[in-house]
Structure formats: C-alpha cells, structure tokens
Amino acid sequence: MSKLVKKILVSIAGSEASIVTAKYAICLAKLFDAELHAIYVVDMKSLEELLRARIFVKVEEMEYEADLEEHGKRYLNCIKELAQAKGVKCHSILTKGVVHDDVVNKVKELDADLLVIGELKQLASRIDAIYDEGEQIFREAPCSVAVVKNLKAVEEMYEELK
C-alpha cells in the first residue's frame, strides 16, 4: 500500500501561532513518514500598496522588505530546529510575492498531498474573503488543507511526540 500523505507543505505567517501550526505539520509528517516543507512568503503586494499609498518611501519599503525577509528566515530556522528535535527533516522555502499565489504554486510544484495552515480569521463580510490571504489559500489549494485550531492541544501533541 502506498503512503497516503507523502508531502506536506506548511504555510508560515511569521507569528507565534504559525509556530504552533508548524508543530502540527511536524506531528503529521512524523505520523505519515512524509516529506515536510515550510514556506514563508514576503508579502510584496502589501509592501507595494504601502508605497503606493505613500505610507512608505522607496528606501523604507526596501528596509522593511529586508526586515521581513530576515523575520522569515528566523521563523523557518526555528521550524527546522523543531522538526529536527522530533526526527523530522524540514525543507524551508522563502519567497517574495503574493502570499496566496506563492503558496498555491508551491503546493502544485511540490505535488503536495496536504497543506497545513493556521486558523482562518473571522471575516466581517463576504467581501473580506476575497482579500484575505488565508481564505484564498484555503479555497485555491489543489490538495487537502488542514486548518490548525486548538493551539493548546497541538502544543501537547508536539510535546508528546517521540
């Protein structure tokens, strides 16, 4: 019998909650003996909007982009270490672009069987769903999507993982 889940991609947003999301993906990768990939996308669309709205000048945009890239590298390194501690190899991916496009394209490129994302935000209206990156990833992903909730339970699951 072939493995049900061979490749898992976890999308990292750069928050403490995304570390817990990654821990869930690590648990799943260990359970399924699957290949694990973590992606962090520097949100260039938002940076361009800040520049267009004149909230940033070009130099500030470039500095903030560099800061976001460093932030992403730190999170990806942390996740690699968390995975390694549980005997799981994790491949890290840092891209720059439109978050939902990059995540969905990476799912396709890797031919991932499962995408793990953090809990979706509570939306005020249906229109918000059009602009929310997490919502777009959830709807456009060409594979099954696991949405991580109950962060406390995930922490316990990760700690118990041998």
C-alpha angles and dihedrals in degrees: 000000000000121000115272095217117029102161130031126188119196119196114218119203097185101254136110089256089058089058088058089047088054091049089056090050089050090053091050093047090052092046094049096033085234133160110258126212126179121200130196118183122202100222102234092169091064092044091052090049091052090051093047091049088052092239087123131032116217094265092052091048091053092048092048091047090054090048092051091048091052090046090053092049091052092051093046091049090049090051092048089054092048090050093046090052088061095043095257123129113222126195113209125215124192117186138166120222143065106345101222093042093050094046094047092045091050090051088055094043093051093039086228118193095205136026118201118202137168124259114295118247121252104257123216094210143000088257089063089061089065092059102034111104095208092050091049092049090050093050099040101042110115093212138051114296126212113203111203117226134158096049093191092059090048091052090052092047091051093048091051093049112110 
